[in-house]
Amino acid sequence: PFAPERRPATDDLFVVQDYGALADGITDNTDAFQAALEAARVNGGGTVYIPAGWYRLDGHITVPTGVELRGIWDTPHHTMSMGSVLLVYEGKNDANGIPFISMESNSGVRGFTVWYPEQSTNSFYPYPWSIQAQGTNCWIKDVTLSNPWQGVDLASYPSSGHVVSYLAGSPLKTGISVSQNYTEGWIENVHFNPHYWLRSEGYPMDSVPEFQPLVSLQQSQLFGFSIGDVAKEHVLGTFIFAAKRGVNLTNDGVCNADIFLHGTDAGSNGIYIEASEGTINFINTQLVLLGNEQQGIITTNDQFGADVSFYNTISWGGRDGFTTDIHGNGNMMIQQLHTMNGAFNINSGNTRLENIKISSAIDPQYIIGENNGDVKIFDSYSDKGFKLDNNAGKSIEADYNYHQSDSKIELKTGWEINEPQNYWDNTLWGNKNIIVDTLSYWCRAVAVDCTHSGDYALQVLGKKTNGSDSLFYKVFKYEIPVFDSTTLSYWLCPQDEAGRSVFVDLLFTDGTRLSDLSPIAEDGLPLSSARGTITEWTEVKCIVGDYAAGKTIQSILIGTNTLTTETVSSFIDDLSIFSAALLPAPWEQKNIGDQIIEGYSIYENDKIIMHTASFGLSSYGDKFHYAFQKISGDCEITAKVLSFGIQTQVPFAGVMIRESDSTLSSFASIMLSTRLGVYTKWREPGSNSVLAALHSQVGSSLPKWLKVARVGNELYTYASVDGVDWGAPLKQVTVEMNSDVLIGLAGSSGATTSLMKIEFSDVIVSDTVTSVNSSNSNVPKTFNLLQNHPNPFNPSTTIKYSIPSVGTRHASSVQLKVYDILGREVATLVNKEQKPGNYNVTFNASHLTSGIYFYRIVSGSFVKTMKMILLK
């Protein structure tokens, strides 16, 4: 409810000038003001009116019951508007002195300004309270306290029924303090800001106030709104700029408050909570950290034990302070908060966070201490993904958060030590996430004698109160892509009849479940059917790709749809989700750099299909997906870039030779962007910079053949429209790398939060570098094997041969081997597919004895043998 309108006991008017007050700024008007107030008391109440002017008071005054002390203002007003101004000269350097204005029960003040002429930003002076309520049902309306040390005291005496409306000023130590409110109280439309002191031209003062020392003092000591023992406090439309604590909820009894539309700007702490009892709600709150003492947007100390809820909060400013810093054993709920500040630090108590938007680049975003009760984090969004530092184990539940899941291509676990463990223990899946009573429900890994393998298995127990309900537990949270060959496999050991109906279900990112698709297991039964013999192990397999290819698994569920209220008991062991579509050996894959979404590559229909995210090669560290082989020495890779998926940013794809998988490794590559063109890109050892050369003569349309070759520390890049005519190298660069390198395919979508598909075909990795002529007319017309040179040799010689173009084939199988005079094979120089061209290979015979040797080439029907002499 809005505040009631308070008024004096009568409509009678008493003007202070009629009692000797002079508005000259020089004469002490304390006695004149008090005389007018006493006259109103004797009258049974009334209004004591202060005409516009400067009124000096060297003492303090008391407003009697039924009386209102009133200036000219009927609206909120600023210091610079002047009007009825009271100049305070009592109480300097005495914070515990008598308040300037004391109010008895059922009295109020309205429509004037209080000014401290001797207060200075050069040397701050403590003063007593400006206004103190010494009884109930007091009111303060349209009053400006320009530069008080302490503003309004509603805490020292019982203050039930108080009303504060349109109070303004620049307090230095305390703005408003309220406690001992045993019924209801209202604080509405209060604005504390340094400019109420700074914009004071024409006022009597010792020196002109300065912004920086004023704000620094307030950020180091000012408590804007302190709320203690209140039965029902209504706070609406309050704002403070520069404070140590914007709102301070003290441990002074039971605190019950609803705080609407509060703003703290340039605070060291936004909200600081010590309250050990009560219920406090914050609705539509703005909190900003600035200054040299930033601590936290929402902070609680070890005394915190109340129930506190925040609805619709926005916070920004400096990032040195936490968004939350939670201590104590209270209950904190934050729903719909957008922060640009630091992490959520949660040390203890019970905390629930829902609909959190994080715009700052912080890692981790959530820091969970080991002494917490229940912590729940739902629907957190950051374009950097979900970053959690969890020291509380299974007492935390986090779900439905943007890119929270770890990305995997496969999952395999028997719940053994060092194998993947439950993301959740004993947690029901449904409309709400509930950590259930472990005496009634159970889903966790246990050490038992009856496992299928190893020492551990997953035990599933439960008993439903309603037989028509399903019973499912959330177990794992992984994002796993589903391919045509993706297969779910596990072993089931039911312990009772109802346990025969326990099965593994998959929840996909589109909200559907595998069981929605009516899957059939390899035993011919629906996946959800009862199966197996009690206390015996049965294998269950289902080809998920037959029903959900193209989907992505989000969570793994285990439970039953059986219509029973009997106990359900079963064991699950050796769970796996695997795909035959992954890259075959010797291919490997890795996401280079820290990425929000993990990419992956599969081999399907003679193509390598890459799904990749992030922004690629960078001077700050590379971030892309890499499918590669390990190789030593001279080498080359050719590949045909077939197609890009839907492009939302600027993707690239190409071939690369890279020293390591570190983000700033030296490398050489040729990369294609359909939007920007074809580039040679490389990084030299010890450098953060990525160098690039645009090849504008090469079109960027797809498909396109790309090639990078390494000879020693020289690297060459090529492009071709047909994989036959390569022409001269587009670029030759010198990059020193170790002999052992990674050679492969690289791709990036250009977007950090979405995967894009890139298709490669005709990929050939070779440890023999071809010497490809610059014109297709020079491609060999026939096979040939030339005499080695030198001959005789010691210990090395070069062998040259030619591979022609055969029909429409782009490569031929080639074997080049060396034999001794007895026909025994002593070396294999080439054993791979090679494109048409002229080749040379070096044969090192340092490990062989002198004598006659033969080298033979075999490619399809072409076979030729030549003799050579090793002479040591």
N, C-alpha and C positions, 0 to 999 in steps of 0.2 A: 504493500500500500504506500501511496505517497504521504508525505508528512502532513500532519494537521496544521492548520493556520492558528498560531498563537497570537494573543492580543492582551493589552493591559486590562485591569479590572474595571476601569471606567473610561469614558471618552474625554475626561477633563484634561486640560493642557496647562503645562507649567514651563515657562520659557526661562532658561538659565540667566539671561541678561536681566530679567526682573529681580534676580537674587544677587546681582552685583558682578556677573561675569563680564569680562572685557575680551573681545576678540582681537587683541593687539599682539599676541605672541610673546608678550613680555610679562604681563601680570599673572601671578599665580591664581588660578581659578578653582583650586581644589575645594575651598570652603563654599564658594558660590554654587558649584555643581552639587555638592552634598546637601546644601540647604534646600535647593530645588527638589532633590530626590526625597528628602525628609518631608517636605511639604506634601509631595504626592503620596507618601506613605500615610501621613495623617489623614489625608483625604480619602483613604481607602483604595488608592490606586490612581493611575493616570499616565499621561505621556509627558516626560521631561524633554523639551525640545531644545536642540542646539542649532541656532542659525548658522549660516555659512561664516567661516572665519577661522583664525588661528587661536587656539585656546591652550595656553600653557597650564600644566598641572604639575606641581612639585610634590604632590602626595598621591594617595589612592582614594578610590571612591567605592561605595557599595550601592547596588541597585536593589531597593526593597521589594518585597512581595507585592504583586499586582501592578508593578510599575515597569514602563519601558523607557529606556534612555535612547533618544532618537535624533539623528541628524537630518540633513536635507534630502538624502538620497532615498528614492523609492525603487531603485534598480541597482543591479551590480555596478560598481564603478572602479576606476583605476586610480592609483595614487596621483597621477598627473592631472586628474580631474578636480582635485582639491575638494572644495565644498566645506563640510564641517570637519575640521582637523583638530585632533587632540594631541598635544605635544607633551611627551612623557619625560620627566626629569628625575623621577625617583627610582631607586633600585639598581643603579649602576654597580656592576661587579658583585651583585647579590642575587644569585639564581634562586635561592630559597626564601627570598623576602616575600612581603605581602603582595599579592597580585594587584595589578593596576586597577582592574575592575573586578569586583566580586558580585555575584548575582545570588540573591536569595531564591527560594522556591517560587515558581510561577512569576518569574521576572524575565526581562529580555533587553537586548540592545539591537539597534537598527540604524543603518543609513549614515555612518560616519567613518572616518579614517583615523587610525592610530599611528603616530610617527615618533621615532626615537631620534632626536636631533644629535645626540652625543654618540650614537652608534657609528662605527667606522669600519670600512674594509681594510684600513691600515692597521687597526688594532681592535679586534672584536671584543665586546664586553658582554658578559652574562647579565641578564635581567630576570626578574620574576615573571610569572605568567602574565600575559596581557589581559586575559579574561579567564575567570574561574567560576564555574557553577558550584554553588555550595548547597544546592537543593535540587529537587525534582522539577520537571516540566519547565525548564528554562529554554530560552530561544535566542538565537543569534542570526540576524538576517541582514544582507546587503552591507556587510562590514568589511573594510579593508585594513588589515594589519600589515603595514608596509614593510617593516624591518624588525620584527620582534625576535628576541632570543627564544622565547617560548610562546606559542600562540594561544590555544584554547585548552583548558584543563576541565575535562568531564570525567575524571577518574578519581580524584582525591576524595570526593564525597559521593554518596548515592546520587545518580544522575538520571534515573528513569524518566522517560517522557521527553528527553531533550530533543530539540530541533535546531539543526545548523543548516542554513540555506544561503547560498551565494556569499560564502566567505572567501576572501582572497588575501594574498600577501606573499612575503618572502621570508618565512621563518628560518632561523639559523640552527636551532637545536631540536625543537619539536614543533610540529604543525598542530595536530589535534591528538589528544590522548583521551580515550574513553574507556571506562570500566564501571563496575557497580551499577550497571543498568539491569534492573531486575524485572522490567516489563518490556517496553519497546523504546527504541531511540532511532532518530533519523539524522543522517549526514548527507546533504544533497548539494550538488553543484558548487564544489569547492575547487579553487584554482590557486596553487602555490607556484610561483615563478620568480626568478631573480629580477625580472624587469619591473616588478612592483616596487623595488627599491631603486633600481638603476635609472628608471625614467622618473626622476623626482626634481627636475629643474625648478628652482624657485622655493624649495623647502629649506628651512634652516638646517645647516649641517656643518660639521667641522671640516670635512673634505668630501670631494666628489667620489662616490662609490665606483669601484672597478669590478669588472665582470669576473676575471680569472680568480682572484683570491676569494671572491664570494662563492663561486661555484665549487672551488676546491674544498672550502670549508664545509659546504653543504654535503658534498659527496663523501666527506670523511666522517660526518657526525649526525646529519639531520635525519630524524625519523618523521616521515610525513604524516602518516595516519597510524597511530598505535591503538590497537583494539584488544581489550582484555576480557574481563568477566562481564559478558553481555548475554541476556536471555534471548533477545531478538533485535539485532542491529540491522537497520536498512541503510545501505550506503549506495548512492547513485550519483554518477556523473562527477567523479573526482579526478584531479590531475595534479601532478607535481613534476617540475623540472629540477633536476639536481638534488639527489638525496643519497644517504647511505642505505636507507631502506625506504622504499616507497610506501608499502604497507607493512606494518609490523604487528603480528598477532602474538601477544604476550602470553606467558604461562601464568595467568592471574585469575584462574577459575575456569568456568565453563564458557566457551566462546561459541555463540551461535550467531552467524552473520551471513547476509546475502549482499554481495558487493557487485553492483552492476556498473559497467562502463567506467572502469578505472584505468587511468594511464599513468605510468611512471616513465619519464624520459630522462636520459643522462644519469641513470642511477648506478650505484655500486651493487646494490641488490634491488631487484624489482619487488618481490614479495618475500618476506622472511617470516617463518612460522615457528613459534615456540609452543603454541597452545597444546596442552596435553589432553583436553577434553572438548567436546562440542562438535558442531557441524558447520562448516563454512563453505559457501558456494561463491565462485567468481564467474561472472557472465560477461562476455565481450570485454576482454582485457587487452591493453596494449602496454608492452614492457620493453624498455630500451636500455642497454648497458652502454655507458660511455665513461671516460675519465681514467684516472690512474689506479683506481682501486676496484676494478670490476671483479665481482665474485660470482653472482648467479642471478638468473631470471627468477626462478622459484627455488627457494632454499628452506630447508627445515633443519632444526638442530636435534640433539639427542633427546630433548624433552618432548618432542613432537609425538602426540598420541591421538590427535583429533581425526575426524573424517573431513577431508578437504577435496573439493571438486572444482575443476576449471573447465568451462565450456567456451569454446570459440576465443582463442587467445592468439595474439600475434606478437612476435618479439624479434628485435633486430639490434643493430649497433655493433659494438665490439665483440670479438670472438674469443677474448681471453677468459670470459666467464662461462660457467655451465648454463645450459638451458634449465636443467634441474640439478640440484645437489641435495639428495634426500637422505636424511638420517632419522633415527628414532623408530618407533614402532607403530606409527599412525597409518592411516589408510589414505592414499593419494590416488585420485582419478583425474586424468587429463584427457579431454575429448576435443578433438579438432583444434590443433595448435600448429601454427606456421612459424618456424624459427629460422633465423639467420645467425644464431649465436653458436655456442659451443655444444659439447656433448650432453647427453642425459646421464648424469652420474647418480646411480641408485645404490645406496649402501645398505639399507635395511628397511624394514616395514613392508607393507603390502601396497604395490603400485600397479595401476592399470592405465596404459596409454593406448588411445584409439585415435585413428585418423590424424596422424602426425605428418606434417610436410617439412622436410629439412632442405633448405636452400644453400646452406654452407657446405663447403668441401671438407668435412671432418671425418676422421677415421681413427678409432671407432666412433660411431654415433651414440651407441648405448654401452655404458660401462656398468655392469651388474656385480655388486659386491657379494661376498660369500655368505653374509649374515642376513640375507633377505628372507622374507616370508614368500608370499606368492607375488610374482611379477608377470604381468601379461602385456604384450606389445602386439597390437593388431593394426593393420592397415597403415603402416608407415611407408611414406614415399620420399625417395630422393633419387635424382637422376644418376647418382653415384652408386645406387644399389643399397643393400641393407648391410650395415657394418656393426657387428655385435661382439663385445668382449664379455663373455659370460663366465663369472667365477662362482655362480650359484648352483650350477648343476641343473638338475631336473625341476627345481622350484620355479624356473622361468618357463613361460609358454609364449612363444612368438610365432605368429602365423599371419597369412594373407598380407605380408609385407612385400613391397616391390623389389623383385630380384633378390629375395631372401634365400631361396633355395641354392644349394650348391649344384653346379652343373656336372653331370656325369654322362658318359656314354653307356656305361654298364654299371651294374651293382651286383656284388657278390658278398654274402655274409653268412656265416654260421654262428654269429654272435660270439665268436671266440675273441680273446684278448688281441688287440691290434687289428681287428676287423671292424667294419662299420657297426655302430651301436644305435639303438633307438634314438631318434630325435625327441620323441615323447615317450614317457612311461605312464601307463595307466590313464591315458587321456582319451575320452570318448570323442568320436567324430559326429558332428551334428550341426544344428543351427547355431549352437553356442559351444564354446570350448570349455570343458569342465574337467579339472583334475579330480577324479572321483576317489571315494573312500577305498583305500587299497585292501581293506578287509572284505569288501563286497565285490570289487572288480580288480582285475589284475591283467596286465599285459606288459611283461618285461622279461629280460634275459635272466635265466637261472642256471646254476650248476646242478646237473642231475646225472644219474647213472644211465639213463635210458635215451641218450641222445642218438641221433642218426650218425653223427661223427663228432669228434672232439669232446670237449667237456661242457659245452653250454648249448642251450636251445631256448627258444622263445616260448614262454608259458602263457597261454591265453585262458583266462577264467572269466566268468560273468554269470549273472542271473538277472533276468529281466522281470520287472513287475507286471508288464503288459506283454502278453505273448505275441501280439501283432506287430510289435516294434522290432526294428532291426537293432543289432548290437555290433558296432564297429569301433575299433580303436585306430587312432592315428599313430603310425609307427615311424615312418621315414619321410623326410622332406627333401627330395632331389628332383631337379628338372632333368629328365632323361628323354631324348628324342625317340620316337617310335619309327622304325624302318619296316620294310616288308618282312624282314627276317627276324625281327625282335621277338624274343621268346621269354615267357615267364615260367620259372621252374622252382619248385620247392618240395619239401618232404613233410607229410602230415602224419601225426600220431595221435589219434583221438583217444581221450581217456574216459569218455562216456558216449552215450548214443547221440546226444546233442552236439558233442564235439566233432562228430563225423561231418557236420555241415559247416565247419569253420573253413574259410577260404581266404585267399589273398586277393584283394581288389585294388584297382588303380584309379586314382582321381586325376583327371587331365586338366590342363590349364584353361580349357574352354568350359569347365564346370561339369562336364559329363564324367561318368564312371565306366570302367570296362564292363562291369556287370549290366549296365544299361544297354550294351550292344549284343547281349545274348551270346557270349562266347562259349565255344565247345572245347573242352580239354582233349588231350590226345587219347584218353581212355573212352572217348565217345560220349561222356556225360557233360551236361552243362557245368561250367566252372563252379557255380554256386551249389551244386547238388551234394548230398551226403555221399561219402565214399570212404573206403578203407575199413579195416578191422580194428576194433578197440584194442589199444596198447601195442599195435603193430604199425610199422612205418610204411607209408605209401607215397610214391612219387606222383606229383601233379605237374603236368606241362600244358601250356597253352601258347599258341603262336599269336601274340598280341597284334603283330603286323597284319594279320588277316582281317582285323576288325578296326584297327586304329592307326594305320600307317599315316604318317604326316602329323599326328598329334604329338603333344609333349606331356609326359607324366609330370605331375606336380607333387603328389603325395602318395604314399603306399599305405593302404588300409588293410586291416585284418579283422574279420568278424564273421557274423552269421545272420542269415535272414530266417532261420528256423522259427516256426511258430510254437514256441514253448516257453514256459516260465521255469523249467527245470534248469539246474546248473549246467553251464556250457564249459567244458574243459578239454583242452587239446594242447599239443606241442607242435611248433613249426621249426624246421631246421633247414640249413643249406639252401637259403633263398637266393635266387639269381635272376637278373634281368639282363639278357645278353643279346647280341646281334652278330650274325655272320657277315654283315656288310662292312665291318670295319676294315681299315687298311691292312693288307697282307704284309708279312715280313718281306724285305727288311724295312718297310716304311714305318715311320713313327710320326707322331703329331704332338704339337704343343701350342698353347696360347702364349705368345711372347708378351711380356709385360703384364701389369695388373689390370684386368678387364672386368667390367661389370657383368657382361654376359660372356660365358665361355663358348668359344666356337668349337667345331669338330669337323672331321672329314670322314667320308665313307667311300668304299670302292663298290661300284655298281655298274653293270653293263659296260665293262671295259672303260669306265670313266672314274676319275677321282672327283667327287662332289664335295665341295667345301661349303660349310655354313659358318660365316664369320661376322664379327662385329668390330667395333672400335675404329680408331682414326688412322692407323697405319704407321708409316715411318716418320719419325719426329726427332728434332734436335734435343728434345727433352726425354727421349726414351721411346723405343718402338712399342707399338701395341697392334698386333695382328695375329692371324692364325697361320701356322707354318706346318706343312706336311713335308717330311724330309727323310733322307737317308744319310747315314754316316759314311764318309768316304775319305780316302787319304790321297795326297799328291795331286797330280794333274787330273782334271775331270771336266765333265760338261753335262748339262741337262737341256733337253728340248721338250717343249710341251705346246699343245694347241689349246688356247683359251677359247672355249666354245661359246659360253654365254654368261651373262650376269642376270641375277634375279631382279626384283623390283628395286630400283635405285631411289632412295630418299635423300641421300647426300652425295658425296663424291667417292665412290669405291675405287679400289685398284686391285689388280691381279697380275701375277707374273712369276718369273723364275729367279732363283737367288742362290748364291753361294755365300755362306755365312760362317764365321769362325766359331761362334757359340750361340746359345740361346739366351744370353744376357741381353738386356734392353739396349745397351750401347755397344754391342759387338760390331767389329769391323765386318763389312760385307760388300758385295757387288751384285747388282740385279738389273733386270730390265722389266719395267712395270708398265701396264697399260691402264689408262682410264678412258672410257668412251666419251667423257666430257672434256678432259684436259689433254689427251694425247698419249704418246709413247715416250717414256723417259728411261735413260740409264740413271740409276741412283746408286750411290756408294758412300761408305763412311770409312775414313782412314783410321788406323790404330791411334788410340789416345785422344781422339777428337769426339766432341759431342755433335758436331755438325753433320748433316746429311747433304751431300753434294748431288747435283742433278744436272743433266743435259737433256733438253727437249729435242726430239727427232721429228721435226715438223714435216720432213719428207715422207714419213711413214703414217699412213692413215690409222685411225683408231677404231675402225669398224671391226666387228666380230663376224666370223672367227679369225683368230690371228695366231701364227706360230711365233714363239719366242725362244731364244736360246742364250745361255751364258756359259762361257768356257773359261777354264783356268789353266794356264801354263806357268808354273812357278808362281811369281807374284804379279804376273800380268793377267788381266781379266778382260774378256772380249764379249760384247753383246751384239746380238743379231735379231732381226725380225724377218718374217717371210709370210707370204699369203698362201703358200701351198706346201711348205715344209720341204721343198726340193731346191728351189732357187733361193739361196740365202744372201748372196751378194757379199760384199766386203763387210767387215765389222762396222757397226754403227758407232761404236766407241771402244777405245782401249784405255783402261785405267790401271794404275799400279796400286795395289792394296796388299800390304804384307799381312799374311795370315799363317797360322800354324799349318803343318802338313795335314793334320786331321781337321776336317771341316764338316759342316752340315750343308747338304745340297738338296734343294727341293722347290716346292710351290708355296707362294705367299699370297695372302688375300686379306682385304679389309673392306668393311661396308661403308666406312666414313661416319657411321652413327654409333654412339656408345651404348645405346640401349635397344638395338634391334639387329637380328641376324639377317644376312643376305646370302643367297646361294650363288656360288661360282662353280662352273663346270669346266674341267680340264680333260683332255683326251690325248692319246698318242704320246704319253710321257715316257721318255727314255733317259735314264741316268747311265753315264759311261765313265770309266776311268781311263779311256783313250780319247784324246782330243783330236777331232777331225780337222783336216786342212781343207775347208770347203772353198771351191773356186767362186769367183765373184759373178759368174754368169752361168745361166742354165745351159748355154750352148757348150760349156766346158765340162758338163757332167759326163763321167765316163760312159762310153757306149757298151763296153764289155768288161768282164772280170779280168783282173790281171794281178800277178804277183811278181815283183821285181827282185833282182839280185840284191842281197844285203850289201850295205856299205858302212865301213870298210870291210874288206874281206881279203885275206885273213883279218882277224880282229882280236883285241885284247883290252879289256874284258867285255866291252860293249860294242854293239853295232845297231844300225837302223834298218828296219825292214819296211818297205813301202808296198801298198797294194791298192787296188781300185775296185769299187762296188758300183755297178751300173744301176740305172733305174729300170725296174722290171714291171712292166704293165702299169697298173694303178697303185702298186704297193709303194709305200713311203719308206720301208725299211726291210732289210734282209737279215736272216740269221747268219752270223759269221763265226767260225772257229779258226784260230791260228795257234798251232801248237809246235813245239820243238821236240825232236827225238834224237837219241844217240844212235851210234852205228849198229847197235843190236836191236833197234826198233822200240826201245823203251822210252816212254814219255818223260821228259825232264822239265818241261815248262809249258804252261798255258798262257799265251799272251793276250788272246781275245776270245771271248765266249759270250756273245750278246747279239742283239739286233742292232744294225747300223744303217744309217740313211745313205743314199747314193753319194759318192764322193771319193776323193783320193785321201788315203790315210797313211800315216807312218807311226810305227811303234818302236820303242827302244828295248833291246834284249840285253840284259846284263848277265854274263856268264861267269862272274867272279867265283862262284861256288862250284864250278865244273872244272874238270881236267882238260888238258889240251886234246884235240882230236877232231874228227869229222862229225858234223851234226847236220840234221835235216829239219827244215821248217815246212809245214804243210798248211795250206788254207783250204777250208771246206765251206761253201756257201751254196745251199741247194744242190744242184747237179754239178756245180763247178768245183773241181778238186785240182790242186796243183802243188807240187813238191819241189823245193830247191835245196841245194847243198851249200854249206858254209863251213869254214875252218876256224877253229879257236886255236890260237898259237900263243902260248905263254912263255 
